[in-house]
C-alpha cells in the first residue's frame, strides 16, 4: 500500500473516531446571590464550565421577566441601584454553541433604606422612644421609621451631632436640653410646636421656618440675636442667660410667659403683648419699662437692673413683684391689691405704703437706707410677721402722712 493511501486512511479513521464521541449537554447549575453592603446591589455567581466536550457557554441574565444582559462570557453579574426594601426574582440562562440551554432561578430582597444617625446619644434616645426599631447603636436607623418620630426627648445625652434630624419631618415636640450642641438645622422640622434647646453651646438658631412654635426654651446658650417674628403662635419664650442686646416681640401677640433674665437688654417693647402674665427681665441694664397695657400680668421680676422707677398702677392682677437691686426711689402699689410677695430690697426708697395690700404674705425692704417707715394698717401685726423683712431703723406706722 502506498504511503499516500496509508495517510489518507489514517486521517479518515481519526475523523471518524472523533465524530462518534457525543457532545455533552450543559449540566444544571446553582446561583449564589450576595447582597452587597450598600443594600441595593446584588451579585450573582455561578460555577464555571470547563469541559471541552461542552465548549463555550454564554449566559443571559433576567431580572424578573426582563433580559438585562446577553451573551455574558463570565460566571458573575452584579445588579446596582436597585430599589430599597424590594423582593426580586429572575433567572440565568446558559447557552452552548450547539444550541443546548440550561437555566437556574434566583431570588433576593434588598435592604431597607437607612438614614445616618452618627451621634450615639441621639440614637439611644431614638431607641429608648421606640423609633429606632433595630434597637442597637449602629449610627443609623431605618428611613421608614423617621416619619413616626413626633415627640423626642433627648435631654442630657451628651449630644453634639444632630445629623439625621432633618428626616424627622413630623416632629412636633423636641427636647435637646443639657447637651453639647453648637449648631442646629431645623428647616425641615416645620411642625414643631415645642422646642427646648436650653443649656447648650448655641450662638445662633434659625427659627424662621418654625411658624407653629408655641413653646421655645433656649436659655443658657450664647445667642446674640434671636428672630422670632415668624413664630406668631408663640406663648412661652425662655431665653435667660444669653447675650441678647435687643429682641423684637411685637408680633408675638399670644405670649404668656417671657423669660429674658441675664442678657444685655436695655429696653423691651411690650406694646403687642397684652396677654403676658409672667415676665422676668432680671440682670439686664434696663432703666425704664412701660407696662401699662399688661393688665393680665401676675408675676414680674426685674432684679438687679437700673430701674429708677416703675409704674404698676394698671397691673391690677399682679401677685408677685421683685424689683430688688435697682435704684427705685418711690413705688406706688396701692392699686395692686392682689399682690402676695413683694421684694424691693437694695433700692433707694424713701417711703412705702402697703395699707391696701391686704393679701401681702412676704415682704422684703432691707437695704433701703432712706426708708424710715412703712405705712401699714396694723403696726403690731406687721412687727410680728416673720415673713416681712426690713431694716432695723425702718418702722411700721399706721399714719401715712
C-alpha positions in Angstrom: 0.0 0.0 0.0 1.4 3.3 -1.0 2.3 5.9 1.6 -0.3 8.3 0.3 -3.0 5.8 0.7 -2.0 4.9 4.2 -2.0 8.6 5.3 -5.5 9.0 3.8 -6.8 6.0 5.6 -5.3 7.2 8.9 -6.8 10.7 8.6 -10.2 9.3 7.8 -10.1 6.9 10.7 -9.2 9.7 13.1 -12.0 11.9 12.0 -14.5 9.1 12.1 -13.4 8.2 15.7 -13.9 11.8 17.0 -17.2 12.2 15.2 -18.5 9.3 17.1 -17.9 11.0 20.5 -21.2 12.5 21.7 -21.3 16.3 22.7 -22.1 16.7 26.4 -25.2 18.6 27.5 -24.8 21.7 29.7 -25.3 20.4 33.3 -27.7 22.0 35.8 -26.1 24.8 37.9 -26.9 26.8 41.1 -26.7 30.5 41.6 -25.3 32.1 44.7 -26.7 35.6 45.5 -24.6 38.0 47.6 -26.2 41.2 48.8 -23.6 44.0 48.9 -23.1 46.3 51.9 -24.9 49.3 50.3 -28.2 47.2 50.4 -29.2 48.0 46.9 -26.6 46.0 44.9 -26.6 42.2 44.5 -24.0 39.9 42.9 -24.9 36.6 41.1 -22.2 33.9 41.0 -22.4 30.6 39.3 -19.8 27.8 38.5 -17.5 28.0 35.5 -18.0 25.3 32.9 -14.5 23.9 31.9 -15.4 20.9 29.7 -14.1 20.7 26.1 -17.0 18.4 25.2 -19.4 21.2 26.1 -17.4 24.1 24.7 -18.0 27.8 25.2 -21.0 28.8 27.3 -22.7 32.2 27.2 -25.3 33.5 29.6 -28.4 35.7 29.5 -29.4 37.4 32.8 -33.1 38.1 33.5 -34.4 40.4 36.3 -38.0 39.4 36.6 -39.0 38.8 33.0 -36.7 41.4 31.6 -33.4 40.4 30.0 -30.8 42.8 31.3 -27.7 41.2 29.9 -26.9 39.0 26.9 -24.2 36.5 26.0 -22.1 37.0 29.1 -18.8 35.1 28.9 -18.3 35.1 32.7 -19.5 33.5 35.8 -20.7 36.6 37.7 -23.0 39.5 37.3 -23.8 42.5 39.6 -27.1 44.5 39.8 -26.7 48.1 41.0 -29.0 50.9 42.1 -32.0 48.6 42.9 -34.9 49.8 45.0 -34.7 49.6 48.7 -36.7 47.0 50.6 -37.8 45.2 47.5 -38.1 41.5 46.6 -36.5 40.5 43.3 -36.6 37.2 41.3 -35.1 36.3 38.0 -33.2 33.6 36.1 -29.9 32.9 34.4 -30.0 31.1 31.0 -26.8 29.3 29.9 -26.3 28.5 26.2 -23.8 26.4 24.3 -22.7 26.8 20.7 -24.5 23.6 19.9 -27.8 25.1 21.0 -28.2 23.4 24.3 -29.7 25.6 27.1 -29.9 25.3 30.9 -31.5 27.8 33.3 -31.5 28.4 37.0 -33.6 30.8 39.0 -32.7 33.1 41.9 -34.4 35.4 44.4 -33.3 38.0 46.9 -34.5 41.1 48.8 -32.7 44.4 49.1 -32.3 46.0 52.5 -34.4 48.8 54.0 -33.1 52.3 53.4 -31.2 53.8 56.2 -30.6 57.4 57.4 -27.4 58.3 59.3 -27.6 59.0 63.0 -23.9 59.2 63.9 -24.4 60.6 67.4 -24.7 57.7 69.9 -26.7 59.9 72.4 -29.2 60.9 69.8 -29.6 57.3 68.5 -30.0 56.0 72.1 -32.8 58.4 72.6 -34.5 57.2 69.4 -34.1 53.6 70.6 -35.5 54.4 74.0 -38.5 56.0 72.4 -39.1 53.0 70.2 -38.4 54.8 66.9 -35.1 53.1 66.0 -36.6 49.6 65.6 -33.3 47.9 65.1 -32.6 48.6 68.8 -28.8 48.8 68.5 -26.3 51.6 68.3 -25.0 51.3 64.8 -25.1 55.0 63.7 -28.2 54.6 61.5 -31.9 53.9 61.6 -34.4 52.8 59.0 -35.7 55.7 56.9 -39.2 54.3 57.0 -39.2 54.9 60.8 -38.3 58.6 60.5 -41.9 59.8 59.8 -43.0 58.2 63.0 -40.9 60.5 65.1 -43.3 63.1 66.6 -42.0 63.5 70.1 -38.3 63.1 71.0 -36.9 63.7 74.5 -33.1 63.6 74.3 -32.2 65.6 77.4 -28.7 65.3 78.9 -27.4 62.7 76.4 -24.1 64.4 75.6 -25.3 65.0 72.1 -23.2 67.1 69.8 -24.1 65.9 66.3 -27.7 66.2 65.0 -27.2 64.6 61.6 -30.4 62.7 60.8 -32.8 65.1 62.5 -33.8 66.7 59.1 -35.6 63.4 58.3 -38.0 63.8 61.2 -40.4 66.0 59.3 -43.4 65.1 61.5 -41.6 66.2 64.7 -43.8 68.3 67.0 -42.0 68.1 70.4 -38.2 68.2 70.7 -36.2 68.4 73.9 -32.5 68.6 73.4 -31.6 70.4 76.6 -28.3 70.0 78.6 -26.2 68.7 75.7 -23.1 69.8 73.7 -24.9 71.2 70.6 -23.2 74.1 68.9 -25.3 74.2 65.7 -28.7 73.0 64.7 -30.7 73.0 61.4 -34.5 72.9 61.9 -35.5 74.0 58.5 -37.2 70.6 57.7 -38.9 70.4 61.1 -41.7 72.7 60.3 -44.3 71.0 62.5 -42.5 71.8 65.7 -44.7 73.3 68.5 -42.4 72.7 71.4 -38.6 73.2 71.3 -36.2 73.1 74.2 -32.5 73.8 73.4 -31.6 75.0 76.9 -28.1 74.6 78.3 -26.2 74.0 75.0 -23.4 75.8 73.1 -25.5 77.6 70.5 -24.5 81.0 69.2 -27.4 81.3 66.8 -30.5 79.5 65.6 -32.7 79.9 62.6 -36.4 79.6 63.5 -37.9 81.3 60.5 -39.4 78.0 59.1 -40.8 77.0 62.5 -44.0 79.1 62.4 -46.0 76.7 64.5 -43.9 77.1 67.6 -45.8 77.7 70.8 -43.0 77.0 73.4 -39.4 78.0 72.9 -36.9 77.3 75.6 -33.4 78.3 74.7 -31.8 79.5 78.0 -28.1 79.2 78.9 -26.6 79.5 75.5 -24.5 82.2 73.9 -27.1 83.6 71.5 -26.6 87.2 70.5 -29.6 87.6 68.1 -33.0 85.8 68.2 -35.5 86.3 65.4 -39.0 85.1 66.4 -41.0 87.4 64.2 -42.3 84.5 62.2 -43.3 82.5 65.3 -46.5 84.4 65.8 -48.2 81.5 67.8 -45.5 81.6 70.5 -46.9 81.5 74.0 -43.8 80.7 76.0 -40.3 82.1 75.5 -37.5 81.4 77.9 -34.2 82.8 76.7 -32.5 83.5 80.0 -28.7 83.6 80.2 -27.8 84.5 76.7 -26.1 87.6 75.1 -29.2 89.3 73.7 -28.9 93.1 73.4 -32.2 93.5 71.6 -35.3 91.5 70.9 -38.5 92.1 68.8 -41.6 90.5 70.3 -44.2 92.9 68.8 -45.6 90.3 66.5 -45.8 87.6 69.2 -49.2 88.7 70.4 -50.0 85.4 72.1 -47.1 85.5 74.5 -48.0 84.5 78.0 -44.6 83.7 79.6 -41.4 85.7 78.9 -38.0 84.9 80.5 -35.2 87.1 79.4 -33.1 87.4 82.5 -29.3 87.7 82.4 -28.9 89.2 79.0 -27.7 92.6 77.7 -31.1 94.2 77.2 -31.6 97.9 77.9 -35.2 98.0 76.8 -38.1 95.8 75.7 -41.2 96.9 73.9 -44.4 95.2 75.2 -46.9 97.1 73.1 -48.1 94.0 71.3 -48.1 91.6 74.2 -51.2 92.3 76.2 -51.6 88.6 77.1 -48.4 88.4 79.2 -48.9 87.0 82.7 -45.3 86.4 83.6 -42.1 88.4 82.9 -38.6 88.0 84.1 -36.1 90.7 83.0 -33.7 90.4 85.9 -30.0 91.1 85.5 -30.3 93.3 82.4 -29.2 97.0 82.2 -32.9 98.2 81.9 -33.5 101.7 83.1 -37.2 102.0 82.3 -40.3 99.9 81.4 -43.7 100.7 80.0 -46.2 98.1 81.3 -49.5 99.9 81.1 -51.1 97.5 78.7 -50.2 94.4 80.6 -53.3 94.2 82.7 -53.1 90.4 82.9 -49.6 90.4 84.4 -49.3 88.3 87.6 -45.6 87.8 88.0 -42.9 90.5 87.4 -39.2 90.2 88.2 -36.7 92.9 87.3 -33.9 92.3 89.8 -30.5 93.9 89.6 -31.3 96.3 86.7 -31.1 100.0 86.5 -34.7 101.0 87.3 -35.2 104.3 88.9 -39.0 104.0 89.0 -41.8 101.7 87.9 -45.5 102.4 87.3 -47.6 99.4 88.3 -50.9 101.2 88.5 -52.6 99.3 85.7 -51.2 95.9 86.8 -54.3 95.1 88.9 -53.7 91.3 88.7 -50.1 91.5 89.9 -49.4 88.8 92.5 -45.6 88.6 92.7 -43.3 91.6 92.3 -39.5 91.5 92.6 -37.6 94.7 91.8 -34.7 94.2 94.2 -31.3 95.6 93.4 -32.4 98.7 91.5 -32.3 102.5 92.2 -36.0 103.0 92.7 -36.9 105.9 95.0 -40.6 105.5 95.1 -43.1 102.8 94.3 -46.9 103.1 94.4 -48.6 99.7 94.7 -51.9 100.8 96.1 -53.7 99.5 93.0 -52.0 96.1 93.3 -54.4 94.7 95.8 -53.8 91.1 94.9 -50.1 91.2 95.5 -48.8 88.4 97.7 -45.0 88.8 97.6 -43.0 92.0 97.3 -39.2 92.3 97.2 -37.9 95.9 97.0 -34.6 95.3 98.8 -31.5 97.1 97.8 -33.2 100.2 96.4 -33.4 103.9 97.4 -37.0 104.0 98.6 -37.9 106.8 100.9 -41.5 105.7 101.6 -43.7 102.7 101.0 -47.5 102.4 101.5 -48.9 98.8 101.8 -52.2 99.6 103.5 -54.2 98.4 100.5 -52.2 95.2 100.0 -54.2 93.0 102.4 -53.1 89.8 100.6 -49.4 90.5 101.1 -47.7 87.4 102.6 -44.0 88.0 102.0 -42.2 91.4 102.1 -38.5 92.4 101.9 -37.5 96.0 102.2 -34.0 95.6 103.5 -31.1 97.8 102.4 -33.2 100.9 101.6 -31.1 103.3 103.6 -33.6 106.2 103.4 -36.7 104.2 104.1 -37.6 105.4 107.6 -41.2 104.0 107.8 -43.6 101.7 106.0 -47.3 102.5 106.1 -49.5 99.6 107.3 -53.0 99.0 108.7 -51.7 97.4 111.9 -48.2 98.1 113.1 -48.2 95.4 115.8 -49.2 92.6 113.4 -46.7 93.8 110.9 -44.0 93.8 113.5 -44.9 90.2 114.5 -44.9 88.9 110.9 -41.7 87.0 110.4 -42.2 86.9 106.6 -41.9 90.7 106.5 -38.2 91.6 106.5 -37.0 95.2 106.9 -34.0 97.2 108.2 -33.9 97.8 112.0 -34.2 101.6 111.5 -37.4 101.2 109.4 -40.6 101.3 111.4 -44.2 100.2 110.7 -46.6 103.1 111.0 -50.3 103.5 110.6 -50.0 107.2 110.0 -49.3 107.5 106.3 -49.0 111.3 106.1 
